[in-house]
Amino acid sequence: MPKAPGKWSPGRATQEINKCAKSDSLSVSWKLHAKEQMRERGIIMGDVLHVLKRGFVYSEPINASRPGYHKYLVEATTPNSDGRAVGVVVIPDDVACELKIITVMWRDES
């Protein structure tokens, strides 16, 4: 059974998520909620990928429902966001280079 990635610091999470998002072997999965949030907010797939490739994790992670995995909030402005920051909550698996996208949001919305 593969080993879970464990809990990363915001700096390490930024590096690992960016690296995986830029990899040719990237595998992305989506929660339906994330797709609905993107549609409601007019955020496109290219912007989500931009956030994952170039964004930053500023806060500590929260536990995911799967033991040993954590949710991270990655933030960045994107080419299509008119200067607004986009947030993507993701559960990474660096060994398999998989990113599960949980939700997508504008960071200036409550």
C-alpha positions as CSV (number, residue, x, y, z in Angstrom):
1,M,0.0,0.0,0.0
2,P,1.4,3.4,-0.9
3,K,2.5,5.7,1.9
4,A,0.4,8.9,2.5
5,P,2.3,12.2,2.0
6,G,1.8,13.3,5.5
7,K,1.5,16.9,6.7
8,W,3.6,19.6,5.0
9,S,4.5,23.1,6.0
10,P,3.0,25.8,3.8
11,G,6.4,26.3,2.1
12,R,6.9,22.6,1.3
13,A,3.2,22.3,0.2
14,T,3.7,25.2,-2.2
15,Q,6.8,23.5,-3.7
16,E,5.2,20.0,-3.9
17,I,1.9,21.2,-5.4
18,N,3.6,23.5,-7.9
19,K,6.0,20.7,-9.0
20,C,3.3,18.2,-9.4
21,A,1.0,20.6,-11.3
22,K,3.9,21.3,-13.8
23,S,4.6,17.6,-14.3
24,D,3.7,15.7,-17.5
25,S,2.5,12.9,-15.3
26,L,-0.1,15.1,-13.5
27,S,-3.4,13.4,-12.7
28,V,-6.3,15.7,-11.7
29,S,-9.6,14.6,-10.1
30,W,-12.5,16.9,-9.2
31,K,-15.2,17.0,-6.6
32,L,-18.5,18.0,-8.3
33,H,-18.6,20.9,-5.8
34,A,-15.4,22.4,-7.4
35,K,-16.9,22.3,-10.9
36,E,-20.1,23.9,-9.7
37,Q,-18.1,26.7,-7.9
38,M,-16.1,27.3,-11.1
39,R,-19.2,27.6,-13.2
40,E,-20.9,30.0,-10.7
41,R,-17.9,32.2,-10.5
42,G,-16.8,32.1,-14.1
43,I,-13.4,30.6,-13.3
44,I,-12.0,28.5,-16.0
45,M,-9.8,25.3,-15.9
46,G,-6.8,27.2,-17.2
47,D,-7.0,29.6,-14.2
48,V,-7.2,26.6,-11.8
49,L,-4.1,25.1,-13.4
50,H,-2.4,28.4,-13.2
51,V,-3.0,28.7,-9.5
52,L,-1.7,25.1,-8.9
53,K,1.4,25.7,-11.0
54,R,2.3,29.2,-9.7
55,G,0.3,29.8,-6.5
56,F,1.3,29.8,-2.9
57,V,0.1,28.0,0.2
58,Y,0.0,30.5,3.1
59,S,-1.9,28.6,5.8
60,E,-1.6,25.4,7.7
61,P,-3.4,22.4,6.2
62,I,-6.5,20.7,7.5
63,N,-7.0,16.9,7.7
64,A,-8.6,15.2,4.8
65,S,-11.1,12.3,5.4
66,R,-8.4,9.9,4.2
67,P,-5.8,9.2,6.9
68,G,-2.4,10.8,6.2
69,Y,-3.7,13.2,3.6
70,H,-4.3,16.9,4.0
71,K,-6.2,19.8,2.3
72,Y,-4.2,22.8,1.3
73,L,-5.5,26.2,0.1
74,V,-3.4,27.4,-2.9
75,E,-3.8,31.1,-3.9
76,A,-2.8,33.2,-6.9
77,T,-4.1,35.9,-9.3
78,T,-4.6,34.5,-12.8
79,P,-4.5,35.9,-16.3
80,N,-8.4,35.9,-16.4
81,S,-9.2,37.0,-12.8
82,D,-8.9,40.8,-13.2
83,G,-6.4,41.0,-10.4
84,R,-8.6,39.0,-8.0
85,A,-7.0,36.1,-6.1
86,V,-8.3,32.7,-6.8
87,G,-8.2,30.0,-4.1
88,V,-8.1,26.3,-4.9
89,V,-8.5,23.7,-2.1
90,V,-6.5,20.6,-3.1
91,I,-5.5,17.3,-1.7
92,P,-2.1,16.4,-3.1
93,D,-0.5,13.0,-3.5
94,D,3.1,13.8,-4.5
95,V,4.2,10.1,-5.0
96,A,1.4,9.5,-7.6
97,C,1.5,13.1,-8.8
98,E,-2.2,13.4,-8.2
99,L,-4.1,16.5,-7.2
100,K,-7.7,16.2,-6.1
101,I,-9.5,19.6,-6.4
102,I,-12.1,20.0,-3.6
103,T,-13.3,23.6,-4.2
104,V,-12.5,26.8,-6.1
105,M,-13.3,30.3,-4.8
106,W,-12.5,34.0,-5.1
107,R,-10.4,34.8,-2.0
108,D,-12.1,38.2,-1.5
109,E,-15.5,36.6,-1.0
110,S,-16.7,35.5,2.4
